[in-house]
Amino acid sequence: MNTFLGHLNAIYHALYVKYIFAAVISGIIALFFFPIIGVPYAFTVAFLMLTIGIIPIIGRALVYVPASLYFLVIGDPIKALWVLIVSIIVFQVIVGTFLIPYLERRGRAGIPKPVALLAYVIPFVALGLVGVIIGPAVYGFALALRTYHDKRKEEDALAERPLSAEVSPP
């Protein structure tokens, strides 16, 4: 049971802590960055970056791409390009390429990004904002159960192997 709980803890840390931390950092950066650029309702956009930024891979882009498109629509392509380029550098490259992998190395569960994306997106689409909380919990539990089962299967296979296979004759 302790082994299963250890797997569950590592997986929940990988699914929740690193993405929530990255979303909080992204929201704080957006709170300072968007007013400087002149994004209207910068506090609201930063809050969206905080909440939607939890979604792996695409979450932050779901905020800064519409902000960039807004400037394009109102006829300010320079500001649209500025928002897009700086957002890609800050939110995708720095946060997505450096911060999240750094947090991933500190964790013990290597969850593939597509699995993490599915753990957030499918439940969000099906259940709304509650799905962002429930989805990773269910995915994490299922993944921990599978990992625990695979380890037990390996241990049982090693235990069933005859001793004569391990010792060679003199």
N, C-alpha and C positions, 0 to 999 in steps of 0.2 A: 504494500500500500504506500509506503514511503517513497518507493521508486516512482510510482505513478504520480504522486503529488509533486515530486521533484520535476518530472517531465512537464506536468501541468503548470507549475510555477515558471519554468523557463519559457514555455510557449506563451503564457499570458504576458510575461515580461516583454517578449519579442513582439507580440501583437499590440499591446496597449502602451507600454511605457515609452518605447522609442518613437512611435508615431505621435503620441500625445505630446511628448517633449518637443519633437520637431515641429508640430503644429503650434505649440506655445511660442517657441522661438520665432517661427515664421510670422505669427500674429504680432509679436513685439516689434520685429523688424518692419513689418508693414505699417504699424502704428506710427513709426518715425519716418519711414520712407515715403509713403503715399501722400501725406500732407506737404512734404517738401516739393514733390513733383506737381502737386495741384490736383490730385484726384478728389473729386467731390465726394462728400460723405466718407471721408477717409477713416473715421472711427468705425463706421459700419462695415466698410470693406475690410479693415483689419480684423474685425470680429468674425467676418465670414472666412477670412484666411485662417483664423484660429479654429473655427468649427469645421469647415469643409477640408481644411488642410490635414486633418487626421486621415483622410482617405489616401492610401499609399499610391504612389506614382503620379496620379492625375489630380489629386485634391487641390494643390496649390495653383495649378494651371486653370482649374475651374473658377478661380477668382481673378487672377491677373490677366487672363486672355479677354474676358468681358470688359475689364477696366481699360485695356488697350483698345478694344473695339469701340468703346464709348468715345474715346478721343478721335478715332477714325471717323465715326459717324458725325460728330459735331464739326468736323472739318479741321482738325489739328493733327495731321499725320506725323509731325515731328514729335509731339508729345506722346502719341500712340506708339511710335517706334521706341522712344525713350523708355516708356513704361514696360514695353515688351522685352527689350534687350536687358535692361537692368533687372527686371523680375526674373528672367531666365538665369542670369548670372547669379543673383542672390538666392532665389528660391529653389531652382532646379540644380544648379551646379554646386553651390556652397552647401545648402541644406540637404539636397537629395544625394549628392555625390560624396560629400565628406562627412556631414554630421550623422546621417542615418547609418551609413556603414560603420562609423566609429562606435555608435551605440550598439550596433549589431555584433561587433567584435567583443564588446563587453558582456553581451548576453551569452547564454549557453545553447540556445535553440536556433538553428539555422533554418528559418522559414523562408521558402522562396517568395519573392515579391509578387508573382502572379497569385499565389495562394493567399497572401495577405490582402491583395487587392480584392479577390473574390470574397474574402471574409468580411470586408467592409461594404462593397458595392451591392452585391446581391441582396443581403438583408436590408440595406438602406432603401433599395428600390421596392422591395416587398413590404417593409414595415415602416418606412420613414425614418425619422431621427432615432427612434428606439432601436432600430435595426443596427445602428452603428455600435451600440452597446451589446446587444444580444448576439449579433452575428459573430464577432470575433470570439465571444465566450463559447458559443456552440462549436465553431470551427476548431478552436483551441482544445476544447474537451475531446472532440473526435480525433484530433491529431495526437494528443497525449495518449489516448486510449490505443490508437494504432501503434504508436512508438513503444508503449509498454507491452503490448501484445507481441510485437516483433522481437523485443528483447527477451521476453519469456520463452518464445519459440526457439530462439538461438540457445538459450540456457538449457532448455529441455533437450534439444538436439545434441548438445555437448554432453549432457548427463547420460543420455542413452547410448552414446558411442562406447563400444566395448573397449576394455582396457588393453586387449591384445593389439588393437590398432595403434595405440599410443606408444607401446614399447616394442622395439625391434629385437629380434632374437640375437643372442651373442655370437 
